[in-house]
């Protein structure tokens, strides 16, 4: 079985379609997971990740979290869809 046969696709917060095996999807999932945490827990989780992975990796994750949050906030201000 080839990778294409067992790989699924997913939609990122910005509408891009990516493989569920991609680095982009991994970052997106982790960012969504962290955004569901209470603030103090999220800060601690990010600090631990920074100790393990380094500043550059965590900065990339923080940027993705900000982008997801901004996209959610923008969607919340859209007028309701007609029935």
N, C-alpha and C positions, 0 to 999 in steps of 0.2 A: 504494500500500500504506500503510495507517495504522500508527501506532506500535503499537497493540494487536496488529496482525497479525504484526509481526516482533519484538516484545519478549517475552522469556522471563521466567520468575520464578525466584527463588532463595530459599532458606531461611537466615535469619540464625542466629547462635549461640543466640539466645533463642527461636527457633521462629517468628518472624514471617516471613511470605512477602512479598517485595518484588519489584519489577521489577528486572531486571538493568541497567536504564538509570537507576536511582535513585541519589541521593547516598548513601543508607544502604548500598546494596550496594557502592558505590565505597569507602567508608570500611571496610566489613567486609573486602573483598578486600585492601586495603592493610594493614590491621591483621594479618590472617592471614599475609600475606607477611612483614611485619616480625618476627612472632613466630617464624618459621622460621629467622631469622638468629641467628648467635652473638651473645652479649650485647654485646661491644665494637662489632661491626659495626652492630647495632641502635641503639646509643647514637649512633654517628656519623651514621647515616641520619636519626635523629630531630633531631639538631642541625642538619643541613643543611636539613631540611624547615622547621625553625623559622626559620632565616635567610631562607628563600625565602618561606614562607607566613605566618609570624608565630606568636606564642605561642598564641593562641586556637585556631587550626586544629590545631596539634600536640597541644594539651591534649585536644581532642576525640578525636583519634586514640589518645592514650595511655589515655584512659578506655575506649575500645572494646577496646583490647588487654587491659586489666585484666579487663573483663567476659568476653571470650573465654577468657582464662586461667582465670578462676574457674569458668566453665561446664565447661571441659574437666576441671578438677580435681574438680568435683562428680560428673561422669559417671564418672570413674575410680574413685570410691568406691562406686558402685552395685553391688549383688550381680549375679553373672552371670545371664544369661537362661537359663531351662531349655531343654533341647534340644527 
